[in-house]
């Protein structure tokens, strides 16, 4: 069957997922069938452009006309066909005179001014940033940021929009980061603020496979500060990553709507992060959901995402102030790496539970059915 074929889909672009119990011989036979389908009628427009393999997750993306899609969905080994859609970096804007937000993570009181953290600071961990790339030479990263993979054909490996560099700085920058000693791995899936689901999946699968191949399951986290329309294909990929033990953190989105309709954060396996605005007056009710932050039961936790200062992609020394749930998510991904650096390697389930247990409860207003939980690292005083 064809899922999510909408007016917002990309015309002629589809994702095909094969059944999870299919063996290698059947996969090879399927690709032969696909080739046969679109070569016996040369007038058809069809081609496989990307192939996906992650444990029992097998599928592909490509350009197919409706006649070809009709034949593909009738094949017994096909689980479903889904139209490709665009994903976007959760809307960010430059805003001057930013107040600090990092200090919130180490405090259980309102409006702290100091970020307190254990010196381990994420040492020995790996944080994969599936985004627009990272300016790895920026001094914020102190040589800890490395290039991993580029899913965009014909694109430079560099960050040309700044989104990924900013996100990486929040997650693991020396000045602005939560986990100041984590290794940051750049996985490039977009250039100018948007990408196809099929491209994002390519980057995600590379990250998961790299984590597996390098025995980093209990020391690695994936941050995906992107949002797209609800997708069974994305849900299946995220679900398989979870089965393999990989933890993913993502933003709730910036449409002021139910996050249940947004991927990847709507998947139960993902830590879905909303944007909280920090108050200016003590002592209580100083935190509220950002007006554009998506909400609802899919949102697991909130983190600062408004007026956040981090690394700028245009130089090795610059910084810039941005806003959006894109910037809330890496605060939580950074905490995951921070906790593993401090407390040792930990499964996705255990570190997720730890993040939730440490959060400040019931301090945010206007959560609209979201979990009322504010990110915190539980260090509340500066050591003597």
Helices and strands as residue ranges (DSSP letters): E 2-3, E 13-18, H 24-39, E 46-54, E 57-64, H 66-73, E 78-83, E 86-89, G 102-106, E 126-131, G 139-141, E 145-150, H 163-172, E 183-188, E 194-196, H 197-213, E 220-224, E 226-229, H 232-243, E 247-251, G 259-261, E 262-263, E 271-278, E 287-289, E 301-304, E 308-311, E 319-322, H 325-343, H 348-358, E 360-361, E 364-365, E 373-374
